Amino acid sequence: MDRPLRLATFAVPLSGNKGSASMFIGLRDAVARAGVAARFAVFSYYPKRDAAIAASLENVSVHPGHPKDILVLLAFLLLSGALPALVPARWRRALDALRESDVVLLVGGTTFEDSMLYKVPWNVLAALPAYWLRRPVVFLSQTIGPLENPLNRAAARWTFHRAAAVHARGRRSESWVRRIGVENCTYQPDLSFSMSTPAFDEVVGRNRAAGGFRAKMIESGRTCVGVAPNSIVYTKARKIGKDYVGFMADVMRTVFEQGHLPVLIPHSYRDDISQIHNNDRSLCLAIIDRLGPGVDYHYVDADLSSAELRALIGRLHLLVASRFHSMISSLAMGVPPITYGWGDHKYLEVLEEFRVPELYASFRELDNRDFADKLQRFHGRRDELAQRIRDAYEEVSRQSRDVPQTIMKAI
């Protein structure tokens, strides 16, 4: 190809959810590492914020990609065939970016999951513009299933059958897709495993919050145990009568009582604490409010990039993870993550690749005494667990970096 590869992405904002951002950056890094020149058109939930971020990124443009925006995009797509002059310039640019794309990439994270039926229309909608324009579609880095619900199963089958390729980010997800008769599905690790991570000292040199973390770490003299809560887990736990905020406050208290420094990390961050979607900041503040006196801790209250967060997580002794991509970063840095998740196979299928499934528990199993026992046990086994993770990481990261080959095959 004598010009840059043109890639459009959906369902992967550059701000708010640092997991999504890390998948996009991992994609960019993998493509660059493969020596492929590329231009990226990002269809984002947060086009204004993401456009400001993209201004510092080479060959990245941002277009509206919220579900409401996609409905507008589809309407203008129909209108452009008959009366193109009536399509506003902003939407013409978005349509042109799609029409000119060599491949459209769906990077939604969790797709077609029975417990999240409200997302089924979005899962289908995100792929429609590319299908209508007959552009090749590749689903990347997807947790998929369970697919027992008839509506969910039918929507997944219809959507995936039309894709050039589907990447399941775990063996369980792959088995769910193959079970509904979709053969163009392969296992591919999470895209963010291919993200380059800066040195911690480099991050400290340019970021005051990282510098504050290092200063507190030195002042405390204790090993650091991170705590990364998740607003999705909070919502699901509340529905079944579980006090997730109280549990996480007790986690921090237990971490301190067992001789470590608890470090509270919002891995999805937005300044507006009234918004809980893609935002763990308000949750962190609620946890601090429940903590009470006598616990020395550090709170990383800053909008760090996904790469900066990963560098920080790499300095931890252990991580107590609820936010999925905080767990991913922990594994990438060889730090054992004691994990409390919401979509069991979403977390488990990744931990199984690293041969540490014992680190997982469901939000249904929140128990303070059980956590205290786990922290003591896994602290004692920390070096063994970290070595097991590092041994597996070499193969996982190699497979993650192979994604450009799949993209090129779809053209």
N, C-alpha and C positions, 0 to 999 in steps of 0.2 A: 504494500500500500504506500503510495507516494505522498500521502498527506496524513496528518494526525488522525488517529482513531477517534470517532465521535461517540461518546457514551452519555446516555441520559439515565438518571437515577430517580427512583421514587421511594417514598417512605423512609428516607434517611436524612433527617435534619442535621445541620452542623452545630446547632446550639440546643440548650436545654438538656436533652438526653445524651449524656456523654458516651453511652453505649453505641447509639446510632452514629455519633460523630467518629468514634473509634473505628467502626466498620467502614465508613467512607474513607477515612485517612488510611486504613489498612489496604483498601482497594487501590487508592492512589499510589501508595508505596509499593504494592505488589506490581502494578503496571509499570511504574518507573524502574523498579529493580529488574524487570524483564526487558528493559530497553525499548519499550513501546511508547512512542509519542502519542499523547491522548489529550482530548478536550472533554470536559465534563459539564453537562447541563443538569443542575440539581433542582428537582421539583420538590420544594420544601414546605413543611407545615408553617414555618416561620420565615417567610421570604425577606422581610425587612431586616431582621436580625442577622439572618444568614448571608444576605448580600454584603453586609458590613464585614463579616468574617471572610467571605470569598474575595474581597478586595485585596487581601494580602496573599491569596493563593493564585498561582499561575494557572491559566487555562481553565478556570472554573467560573461559570455563570450560574445565577440563581433565578428560578422562576416560581410562580405560585403553585403549590402542590398540596394544600389542605384539601380534604374531601370536598368541601364546598367549591374550592377552586377547580377541582377536576370536573365537577358538574358544569361549571361555567366553560371550562376548556372544551368539553365535549359539545356544548351548545355552539360555541364559536367554530368548532371543527365542522359541524354541519352547515353553519352559515357561510363559512369560507368557500364552500363549493359553489354556492349560487351568487352570493353578494360579498365578495372578499373585501371590498372597500369599506364595509360596515364593521369590520373587525378592528377593535382598537389596537394601537401600535404595540402595547404591552403584551397583548394576547397573540398578536401576529408573531412576535419574537419567540414566544413560548411554543407556538405551533411549528414555526420554522426549525427550532431546536429539535423538536421531536421528529419532524419529517427528515431532517438531515442526519439523524442518529444512525449509526451502524448497528448498535445493539441498545436495547432498553433494559436496564437492570432494576429488578424489584428487590429491595434490601429491607424487608419489613421486620425482621427479627422473629416474631411469633406469628404464624400464619395458619388460619383454619384450625383453630383449637376449640374443642367442644365446650369448654367452660367460658369461652369468650365469643358467644354467638353474635353479640352485638357488632363484632368486628367483621363478620362475614361479608356484608355489603361493601365495606371498605377494601377488603382483600380482593374482591372482584373488580371494584371500581378503579383501583390503582393500575390495573393491567389494561383496562379498556382503551385508553387513548392509543397505546402502542398497537393493540390488536386491530383497532379501526384503521390505523395507518399502515397496517401490515409490516410492522417493524419486528425483527426477531426479539424475543423476550427471554431473559434468563433470570430465574429466581435465585438469589444468592443468600447464603447464611441464614437459612430458615429453620426455626423449630416448627414442626408440623405435627398435628394430631394431639390427642386422640381424634379419630374421625368416625365415631359411632353414631353421632346424630345424623339422620338422613339428609337434612338440609345442608349441613356443613359438608358432609361427604359428597353430595351432588355438586355443590359449588366448587369444592376443591378439584373434583374430577374434571369439571368443565374448564376451569381456569388452567390447571396444570397440563392438560392434554394439548393445549394450544401453545404452550411454551416450548422454546428450543431446548431448554434444559432446566432442571430443578436441582438445586443444591440443598440437601438436608444436612444440618450441622451436627447430626448425631445419628448413630445406627438405629435408634428407636424411631426417629422421624423418618428415616429412609424406609423402614419396614412399613410404616403407616401409608406412605405414598404408594409403594409397590402393591400393597394390599388392595388398593382401589383401582388397580389396573394401569397405573402410570409407570411406564418402563424407563422414561428418560430422566430418571432420578438417581443421583449418586451421593454418597457421603462426601462432604467437604467441610473441614473445620471452620469455625467462626472467622469471618474476614479480619477481625481485629487482631488475630494472632500474627498477621503479617505487618502490623503497624510498627514503625521504627520508634524506639524509646530513647529520649535524650538522657544524658548523664544527669544524676541528681544534682551535682554541683552546678551544672549549667542552668538547671531550672531554678535553683536557689539564687543564682546570680541575676536573674531577670524577674523574679516573682517574690514579692514581699511575703505572701502567705506561706510559700514553701520555706522561706528563710525563717519565719516564725515557728514553723514546725521543727526545723532543725535546732533552733535555739532551745525550744522546750524539751526536745529529746535529750540534748546535752545537759541542760539544767536538771532534768529529772533523774538521769542516770539509770533509768529503768528500760527494759525492753518494751517496745511499742506494740500494742495490739489495736489494730484498726477496727472500727465499727461503721459499716456502710448500710444504713437502713434503706427501705424501699416503700414508697407510697402505695404501690400496688399491693404489697403484702399487708400493709396496714389496713387497707380497705377490705381485703378479703378476710383478714383475721377478725375485724370488727363485725362482719356479717355473721360470724359463728360464735360471737361472744368472747373472743380472745382479746386481751389487753396488750396489744403489740407495743405501744409506747411504754407502758409499765415494764414489759419484758425487756425491751432494749435498754431502759434505764437501769434495770437490775443487771443486765449484761455488763454495762460499764462499771457498775459498782463491784461486781464480782471480779472483773479484770483488774481493777485497782487493788482489791483485797488480796488477790493472789500474787501481787508484787509487780504488776505491769502498769504501764501508762496507757489508759484508754485514749484513742484518737478518733474523734467523730468526723466522718467524711461524707458529705453530701455528693454522691457520684452523679446525680442529675440535679442541676442547679439552675434556678431562675430567681432573679431579684425579687419578684412579686410573690410574697409568701401567701397571698390569698389564693394563688393558683397551685393546686396539688398535682396536676397532670405534668409528667416529666419534671417533677420538682420535689426534691427531698429536703430542701432547706427548711420549710416550715415544720416538717417532721423532726428534724434535728433540734430545732428550738423547743419543740414540745418535749422531747426526750430530756434536754437539759433542764427544763422547768420541773420535771419529775425526779431529777437526780438527787436533789437534796444536798445538805452540807457534808463536808468531810471527804469528798472524792476529788482528787487532783486529776484533771483531764486536759486535753487540748482539742479545740474545735477548729477545723479548717473551713472557715466561713469565707469562701472565695470561689469565683467562677473559673476554676482551673481548666485548661484544655484536657482532652482525653489522654494525650501523651504525657502531660505534666502530672496528672493523677496517677498514671501508671508508674512513673519514676518515683513518686512519693510512696506508693504502695510497696514498691520494691525495698523500701527501708524498714518495713514492718517485720515483726517476729511471727505474728499470725494475723489473719483478718477474720472478723465475724461479718459475713457477707449475706445480705438479702438482695441487694441490687445485682442483677445477673452479670453485668459487665464489670462490676468491681471484682466478682469471682474470677472472670476471665483474665483480668489484669493481674490478679493475685497468682493465678496459675502460670501466666506468661513470665512472671518474675520469680517463680520458684518459692512463693510464700503460701503455706497451707491455708486454705479458706474454710473455716467452720461455717457451713452454709445453711440458712433457713430460707427456703424458696416457696414459690407459689404454684408453678407449673412443674410438677415433680419430674417428669421425664426431660423437661427443658434443661434443668440443672444436672440431673443424674447422668444423662447420656454424655455430657461433657466430662464430668468427674470420672466416669468409667473409662474414658479414653486415657486419663491420667492415672488410672488404677488407684483412685482414692474415693470410692463411692461412700465409704464410711463417714466422710465429712459432711454428708447431706442429711437434713431433716426437713419435713414439711412444716408450713406455718401452723398446721393443725396440732403439731407436737411441741408447741412452745412450753417449756417447763424450766423454771429457774434452777432447780436442783440438778436436773439433767445437764443443763449447760455448764454449771460449775464443775461437774464431774468430767464433762468433755474437755473443758479448758485445761484442767489439770492433766488429763490423759494425753491430749494432743500436744501440750507443752512438753511433756516428757518424751514424746515421739517426734518432735519437730524436725530433727535432722533427718530421720528416716523418711518421713513423709515428703520433705523438701527434695530429697534425692530421688525419690520415686517420681515426683512431678517433673524434675529436671530431665530425668532419663526419657520420659514420654514426650517432653516438649519438642525435642529435636525433630521427631517425625511429624508431630502435629503442625508445627510451624512450616515445615517443608511442604506439606499438603496444602496449607493455607496459601502459601506463596504461588501455588500452581494455578490459581484462578485465571490469570490472563490467557492460558491455553484454552480453557473452556469458553471464554468470551470470544476468542478468535475463531473457534470451531462453529460458533453460532452465526457467523457472518455469511 
